[in-house]
Amino acid sequence: ILLRECKIDHVDTVADMKFYVGKLKGQPVVITRSGIGKLRNASSVTTMLIKYNICDVVFTGIAGGVADFTNVLDIVVATRLVEHDYGIISEEGFIWRSGDPGYGNQEGEYYYCDENLVNIAYDVAVNVVGNDRVYKGTIATGDQFIASEEYVKRLADDYDAYACEMEGASVAVVCERFDVPYVVIRALSDKADGKAHESYENMGDIAAANCSEIVIEIIEALGKR
């Protein structure tokens, strides 16, 4: 959807990753698909920030709902992100090791999206899907597709997470190291429970389309700053 709306000037291929360079809503953009998981995503974002003069990073896609009050096709704009799978496996079980000390993460636990980008993304999302379908909150990142009610409860209790996905925190780590503002926006394709795979298959494309529309309007809003 984004590529269809974008006037592509050229496409660069770096290490088998495609970067589409052009204009969207009259604004210069670089668009790429990061791939699934923290490692692939961090590679894509790092390459983009090294190769291009990027002012802001807008990362989007689908996620599983965690908070009880969220529903499929709701939008969660991350105010902060956390790696829920970063820690130590001991005889007592999993011990969460928080944060990325020494790389701009002051609290050592959560990564905070740019406040201005968060506010723009929230306002745009409300325009696209309605006020009662958009939330600001914590998004939990880990290298697993979550389909467990028990684990979802843990994410809500331990991290106050509204949604869970597989890439957002790695966007934060890379952007903070490069000192580039960022925001992560997720449309819920499922509730990360026992029916997550079925819901993902049925609702994933609709959720992704909503995300694309939101990104397009965000780019337009950024051009008016």
Secondary structure, DSSP 8 states (H G I E B T S, - for coil): -HHHHSEEEEEEEETTEEEEEEEETTEEEEE----SSHHHHHHHHHHHHHHS--S-EEEEEEEEE-STT--TT-EEEEEEEEETT-EEEETTEEEE----TTTT-TTSS-EE--HHHHHHHHHHHHHHH-GGGEEEEEEEE-SS----HHHHHHHHHHH-EEEEESSHHHHHHHHHHHT--EEEEEEEEE-SSTTHHHHHHHHHHHHHHHHHHHHHHHHHHHTT-
